[in-house]
Amino acid sequence: MTRLTEFPPLPLRLGGEPLPTVGRVRVYVCGITPYAVTHLGHASTFLWSDLAARVLRATGSAVELTRNVTDVDESLLAEARRRDEPYDQLASRQRFAFDRTMETLRVRLPDREPTARQAVAQVIQLVQALLLRGAAYEREGTVYARAAAAAARAGVDPDEALRLAAEYGDQPDDPAKEHPLDVVVWRGATDEGAGASWPSRWGPGRPGWHAQCTAMVLSSYGSGVDLHAGGADLRFPHHAVEALLGEAATGVAPFARAWMRPGIVSYAGAKMAKSTGNLVLVEDLLETVSPAVIRLLCLDRPWREAWEYEPAALQSAAGRLEALYAAASHPGGSRSAAQEVDRALLDDLDVERAIDLALEEGGGAARRVIDVCQLH
């Protein structure tokens, strides 16, 4: 992808704050739990992290992106039991379907794609570090991390923290805990987890969800990461606990220099989720519109804002895309206009402004937006 300047790259600004880097930009993206097909809410998160990496690369930065696969998870195990099939077989099949969807949407493959199963040894090392630092304790083969402080760092009040902990499976009513907001970082083996168990010095078990991402960040990048991406619904408990664990284990802060949490996608008045049954599947949308229309639908808006999907929005996105193609068909176009497009994208990933500039200037500016945003 062509660079439009000979000078060192300008930093990406998120929320008005620049993210200057020296050398590579280390990006970590919370990936899928592979037990269900990809819906528009999933796609939005991965399209935004893909765009951030593309903008950085297009403007001269070297990017190293890691996106994990949570293939050891209580939801995955429960779904595998419901289907009466091995959990790893279910994970492999759903991961294949996800990868195919991402390829269709032109989401670039990550440079690293660790899985929770591959990271068990690293999780055990993390748990050991937390125990040595007094940040965790063991109860009959299960290890808990002291995580009550995560709520305050996420700006979540105590009652809401307890509600979210229960919603995300952290079991605040577990009597073995010292504090209801402590989290399992190593779960002692149970019959429910048959087939998902590994040996450790605390007995057989499997890694806790939050500890998995912490371990994969640390094993990929060392003590921290430049940009951490994941859905807005992961802010608490997952992201807050993940960062707390990393800082407690290494003594280095911040765990992530910047966070990118794209807004939640809703449909029919509720957050798009399997439990709600209001999924808009990407594979269904692809039967009627091109991948570029779906990319534009998700990206032509402020990335932080939650939004409600409406079928009419697909037609609006298709119309705006056609206008962009028409503008790109005009010959020429100034280099300065294309550079303005880059500056808009570097300024909080402002795709709306970049496209408005492209439609006004046409030519090279429009082609630049299409190229960087992968709207071919």
C-alpha positions as CSV (number, residue, x, y, z in Angstrom):
1,M,0.0,0.0,0.0
2,T,1.4,3.4,-1.1
3,R,2.7,5.8,1.5
4,L,1.9,9.4,0.8
5,T,4.7,11.0,2.8
6,E,8.4,10.7,3.0
7,F,8.6,11.7,6.6
8,P,8.3,9.4,9.7
9,P,4.8,8.2,10.2
10,L,2.3,10.3,12.2
11,P,0.8,8.5,15.2
12,L,-2.7,7.3,15.4
13,R,-4.8,9.4,17.7
14,L,-7.5,7.7,19.7
15,G,-9.9,9.9,21.6
16,G,-7.6,12.9,20.9
17,E,-4.6,11.2,22.5
18,P,-1.7,10.3,20.2
19,L,-0.2,6.8,20.4
20,P,3.5,7.5,19.4
21,T,5.6,4.4,18.9
22,V,9.2,3.5,18.1
23,G,9.6,0.6,15.8
24,R,6.6,-1.8,15.5
25,V,3.1,-1.1,16.8
26,R,2.1,-4.1,19.0
27,V,-1.6,-4.8,18.6
28,Y,-3.6,-7.4,20.4
29,V,-7.2,-8.3,19.6
30,C,-9.6,-10.3,21.7
31,G,-10.7,-13.0,19.3
32,I,-13.6,-15.4,19.1
33,T,-14.8,-18.1,21.4
34,P,-15.5,-20.6,18.6
35,Y,-18.9,-22.1,19.5
36,A,-21.3,-20.1,17.2
37,V,-21.4,-18.6,13.8
38,T,-20.2,-15.0,13.1
39,H,-22.8,-12.2,13.5
40,L,-22.6,-8.6,12.7
41,G,-21.6,-7.6,16.2
42,H,-18.6,-9.8,16.0
43,A,-17.7,-8.6,12.5
44,S,-17.8,-4.9,13.6
45,T,-15.1,-5.5,16.2
46,F,-12.8,-7.3,13.9
47,L,-13.4,-4.8,11.0
48,W,-12.4,-1.9,13.3
49,S,-9.2,-3.6,14.5
50,D,-8.4,-4.5,10.9
51,L,-8.9,-0.9,9.9
52,A,-6.7,0.4,12.7
53,A,-3.9,-1.9,11.6
54,R,-4.4,-1.0,7.9
55,V,-4.3,2.8,8.6
56,L,-1.1,2.4,10.6
57,R,0.5,0.3,7.8
58,A,-0.7,2.7,5.1
59,T,0.8,5.7,6.9
60,G,4.2,4.1,7.4
61,S,4.1,2.2,10.7
62,A,5.2,-1.4,11.1
63,V,2.4,-3.3,12.8
64,E,2.4,-6.7,14.5
65,L,-1.1,-7.9,15.2
66,T,-2.0,-10.8,17.5
67,R,-5.6,-12.1,17.6
68,N,-6.3,-15.0,20.0
69,V,-8.8,-17.9,19.8
70,T,-10.5,-18.8,23.1
71,D,-10.9,-22.5,22.5
72,V,-11.0,-23.4,26.2
73,D,-14.1,-21.8,27.7
74,E,-17.1,-22.7,29.8
75,S,-19.5,-21.6,27.1
76,L,-17.7,-23.7,24.5
77,L,-17.7,-26.7,26.8
78,A,-21.4,-26.3,27.5
79,E,-22.2,-26.0,23.8
80,A,-20.2,-29.1,23.1
81,R,-22.0,-31.1,25.8
82,R,-25.3,-29.9,24.3
83,R,-24.3,-31.1,20.9
84,D,-22.7,-34.3,22.3
85,E,-19.4,-33.8,20.5
86,P,-15.8,-33.2,21.5
87,Y,-15.2,-29.5,22.4
88,D,-12.1,-29.3,20.3
89,Q,-13.9,-30.7,17.3
90,L,-16.6,-28.0,17.7
91,A,-14.0,-25.3,18.1
92,S,-12.1,-26.4,15.0
93,R,-15.2,-26.3,12.8
94,Q,-16.5,-23.0,14.1
95,R,-13.0,-21.5,13.7
96,F,-12.9,-22.6,10.1
97,A,-16.2,-20.9,9.5
98,F,-15.1,-17.7,11.2
99,D,-11.8,-17.6,9.2
100,R,-13.7,-18.0,6.0
101,T,-16.1,-15.1,6.9
102,M,-13.1,-12.9,7.8
103,E,-11.4,-13.7,4.5
104,T,-14.6,-12.8,2.6
105,L,-14.8,-9.5,4.5
106,R,-11.1,-8.8,3.7
107,V,-10.0,-8.9,7.3
108,R,-6.2,-9.4,7.1
109,L,-4.9,-12.5,8.8
110,P,-3.2,-11.8,12.1
111,D,0.6,-12.1,12.4
112,R,0.0,-14.4,15.4
113,E,-3.1,-16.4,16.3
114,P,-2.4,-18.2,19.6
115,T,-5.1,-20.4,21.0
116,A,-6.0,-21.0,24.7
117,R,-5.0,-24.7,24.3
118,Q,-1.6,-23.7,23.0
119,A,-1.1,-21.2,25.8
120,V,-1.8,-23.5,28.8
121,A,1.9,-23.6,29.8
122,Q,2.0,-19.8,29.7
123,V,-1.1,-19.5,31.8
124,I,0.5,-21.8,34.4
125,Q,3.6,-19.5,34.4
126,L,1.3,-16.5,34.9
127,V,-0.6,-18.2,37.8
128,Q,2.7,-19.1,39.4
129,A,3.9,-15.4,39.2
130,L,0.6,-14.2,40.7
131,L,0.9,-16.6,43.6
132,L,4.6,-15.6,44.2
133,R,3.6,-11.9,44.3
134,G,0.7,-12.5,46.7
135,A,-1.9,-11.6,44.0
136,A,-3.5,-15.0,44.0
137,Y,-4.4,-17.9,46.3
138,E,-5.2,-21.6,45.9
139,R,-8.2,-23.5,47.2
140,E,-8.4,-27.2,46.6
141,G,-6.8,-27.2,43.2
142,T,-8.4,-24.0,42.0
143,V,-6.4,-20.7,41.9
144,Y,-8.1,-17.4,42.4
145,A,-6.6,-14.0,41.6
146,R,-7.4,-11.0,43.8
147,A,-9.3,-8.9,41.4
148,A,-11.6,-6.6,43.4
149,A,-9.6,-3.5,42.3
150,A,-10.6,-4.2,38.7
151,A,-14.0,-2.6,39.1
152,A,-12.7,0.7,40.2
153,R,-10.1,0.9,37.4
154,A,-13.0,0.3,34.9
155,G,-15.2,2.9,36.6
156,V,-17.8,0.3,37.5
157,D,-19.7,0.7,40.8
158,P,-19.8,-2.3,43.2
159,D,-23.4,-3.4,42.5
160,E,-22.9,-3.3,38.7
161,A,-19.6,-5.1,39.1
162,L,-21.3,-8.0,40.9
163,R,-24.0,-8.1,38.2
164,L,-21.5,-8.2,35.4
165,A,-19.3,-10.7,37.1
166,A,-22.3,-13.1,37.4
167,E,-23.3,-12.4,33.8
168,Y,-19.9,-13.3,32.5
169,G,-19.5,-16.4,34.5
170,D,-17.1,-15.3,37.2
171,Q,-19.4,-16.7,40.0
172,P,-19.3,-14.0,42.6
173,D,-21.2,-16.3,45.0
174,D,-18.5,-18.9,45.0
175,P,-17.9,-19.6,48.7
176,A,-14.2,-20.4,48.2
177,K,-13.4,-16.8,47.2
178,E,-11.9,-14.2,49.6
179,H,-13.9,-11.5,47.7
180,P,-16.8,-11.9,45.4
181,L,-15.0,-10.2,42.5
182,D,-11.9,-12.4,42.7
183,V,-11.6,-14.5,39.5
184,V,-10.5,-18.0,38.7
185,V,-7.2,-18.1,36.9
186,W,-6.8,-21.9,37.1
187,R,-9.9,-24.0,37.5
188,G,-9.5,-27.4,39.2
189,A,-10.7,-30.2,37.0
190,T,-14.4,-31.2,37.2
191,D,-16.5,-33.8,35.4
192,E,-18.1,-30.9,33.4
193,G,-14.7,-30.2,31.9
194,A,-13.9,-33.7,30.8
195,G,-11.5,-33.6,28.0
196,A,-10.3,-30.1,28.8
197,S,-7.9,-30.7,31.5
198,W,-4.1,-30.3,31.9
199,P,-1.7,-31.2,34.7
200,S,-0.3,-28.5,37.0
201,R,1.3,-28.2,40.4
202,W,-2.1,-27.5,41.8
203,G,-3.6,-30.6,40.2
204,P,-5.4,-31.1,36.9
205,G,-7.4,-28.3,35.5
206,R,-7.8,-25.7,32.8
207,P,-7.0,-22.0,32.5
208,G,-9.5,-19.3,33.5
209,W,-10.8,-16.9,30.7
210,H,-9.2,-13.7,31.9
211,A,-5.8,-15.3,32.5
212,Q,-5.7,-16.7,29.0
213,C,-5.6,-13.3,27.3
214,T,-3.2,-12.0,29.8
215,A,-0.8,-14.9,29.2
216,M,-1.1,-14.6,25.4
217,V,-0.4,-10.9,25.5
218,L,2.7,-11.4,27.7
219,S,4.0,-14.3,25.7
220,S,3.5,-12.5,22.5
221,Y,4.8,-9.0,23.4
222,G,6.5,-9.1,26.8
223,S,5.2,-6.8,29.6
224,G,2.6,-5.0,27.6
225,V,1.0,-3.9,24.3
226,D,0.5,-0.6,22.5
227,L,-3.1,-1.1,21.3
228,H,-5.5,-3.6,22.8
229,A,-8.8,-4.1,20.9
230,G,-12.0,-6.0,21.8
231,G,-15.7,-5.4,22.0
232,A,-17.1,-2.7,24.3
233,D,-18.9,-5.3,26.3
234,L,-15.5,-6.7,27.4
235,R,-14.5,-3.5,29.3
236,F,-15.5,-5.2,32.6
237,P,-14.8,-7.7,33.8
238,H,-12.6,-9.1,31.1
239,H,-10.3,-6.2,30.0
240,A,-10.1,-4.7,33.5
241,V,-9.1,-8.0,35.0
242,E,-6.8,-8.9,32.2
243,A,-4.8,-5.7,32.7
244,L,-4.8,-6.1,36.5
245,L,-3.4,-9.6,36.2
246,G,-0.7,-8.5,33.7
247,E,0.4,-5.6,35.9
248,A,0.3,-7.7,39.1
249,A,2.5,-10.5,37.5
250,T,5.1,-8.2,35.9
251,G,5.1,-5.1,38.0
252,V,4.9,-3.1,34.8
253,A,2.2,-0.6,34.0
254,P,0.3,0.1,31.9
255,F,-0.5,-3.3,30.5
256,A,-2.0,-1.6,27.4
257,R,-1.1,1.9,26.3
258,A,-4.4,2.4,24.5
259,W,-7.7,0.5,24.3
260,M,-10.0,0.3,21.3
261,R,-13.5,-1.0,22.2
262,P,-15.9,-0.6,19.2
263,G,-19.5,0.1,20.2
264,I,-22.0,-2.7,20.7
265,V,-24.3,-3.6,17.8
266,S,-28.0,-4.1,18.7
267,Y,-30.9,-5.4,16.8
268,A,-34.6,-5.3,17.6
269,G,-33.8,-3.2,20.7
270,A,-31.3,-5.5,22.3
271,K,-27.6,-6.3,22.1
272,M,-26.9,-8.8,19.3
273,A,-26.2,-12.0,21.1
274,K,-26.8,-15.7,20.8
275,S,-28.6,-15.8,24.2
276,T,-31.0,-13.1,22.9
277,G,-31.7,-14.8,19.6
278,N,-31.5,-11.6,17.6
279,L,-28.5,-12.4,15.5
280,V,-27.9,-10.9,12.1
281,L,-25.5,-13.4,10.5
282,V,-22.8,-12.1,8.2
283,E,-23.2,-15.1,5.9
284,D,-26.9,-14.2,5.4
285,L,-26.1,-10.6,4.6
286,L,-23.5,-11.7,2.0
287,E,-26.3,-13.4,0.0
288,T,-27.7,-9.9,-0.9
289,V,-24.8,-7.4,-0.6
290,S,-21.0,-7.4,-1.3
291,P,-18.4,-7.6,1.5
292,A,-17.5,-3.9,0.8
293,V,-21.1,-2.9,1.7
294,I,-20.8,-4.7,5.0
295,R,-17.4,-3.1,5.7
296,L,-18.9,0.3,5.0
297,L,-22.0,-0.3,7.1
298,C,-19.8,-1.1,10.1
299,L,-17.0,1.5,9.5
300,D,-18.9,4.6,8.3
301,R,-19.6,5.8,11.8
302,P,-17.7,6.8,15.1
303,W,-16.1,3.5,16.3
304,R,-17.0,4.0,19.9
305,E,-20.7,4.5,19.4
306,A,-23.2,1.7,20.0
307,W,-25.6,1.4,17.0
308,E,-28.7,-0.4,16.0
309,Y,-28.8,-2.5,12.9
310,E,-31.7,-1.8,10.5
311,P,-32.1,-3.5,7.1
312,A,-32.5,-0.2,5.4
313,A,-29.0,0.7,6.5
314,L,-27.6,-1.8,4.1
315,Q,-29.1,0.0,1.2
316,S,-27.8,3.3,2.5
317,A,-24.3,1.9,2.7
318,A,-24.6,0.5,-0.8
319,G,-25.6,3.9,-2.1
320,R,-22.8,5.6,-0.4
321,L,-20.4,3.0,-1.8
322,E,-21.6,3.6,-5.3
323,A,-21.1,7.3,-4.9
324,L,-17.5,6.6,-3.7
325,Y,-16.8,4.4,-6.7
326,A,-18.1,7.2,-9.0
327,A,-15.9,9.7,-7.3
328,A,-12.9,7.4,-7.7
329,S,-13.5,7.0,-11.4
330,H,-12.6,10.7,-11.9
331,P,-9.1,11.0,-13.2
332,G,-6.3,12.7,-11.3
333,G,-6.9,14.2,-7.9
334,S,-4.4,16.1,-5.7
335,R,-1.8,14.5,-3.5
336,S,-2.7,16.9,-0.8
337,A,-6.4,15.7,-0.8
338,A,-5.2,12.1,-0.4
339,Q,-3.0,13.2,2.4
340,E,-6.0,14.8,4.1
341,V,-7.8,11.4,3.8
342,D,-4.9,9.9,5.7
343,R,-5.0,12.6,8.4
344,A,-8.7,12.0,8.9
345,L,-8.2,8.3,9.3
346,L,-5.3,8.8,11.7
347,D,-7.6,11.2,13.7
348,D,-9.6,8.6,15.7
349,L,-10.3,6.5,12.6
350,D,-12.7,9.1,11.3
351,V,-14.0,7.2,8.3
352,E,-17.0,9.4,7.9
353,R,-14.8,12.5,7.4
354,A,-12.4,10.6,5.1
355,I,-15.3,9.5,2.8
356,D,-16.8,13.0,2.8
357,L,-13.4,14.4,1.7
358,A,-13.2,11.7,-0.9
359,L,-16.6,12.5,-2.3
360,E,-15.9,16.2,-2.4
361,E,-12.4,15.8,-4.0
362,G,-12.9,12.7,-6.1
363,G,-10.0,11.0,-8.0
364,G,-7.0,10.1,-5.9
365,A,-8.6,10.9,-2.5
366,A,-11.5,8.6,-3.3
367,R,-9.2,5.8,-4.5
368,R,-7.2,6.3,-1.3
369,V,-10.2,5.7,0.9
370,I,-11.2,2.6,-1.1
371,D,-7.7,1.2,-0.9
372,V,-7.0,1.8,2.8
373,C,-10.5,0.8,4.0
374,Q,-10.6,-2.2,1.6
375,L,-13.9,-1.2,0.0
376,H,-13.1,-2.8,-3.4
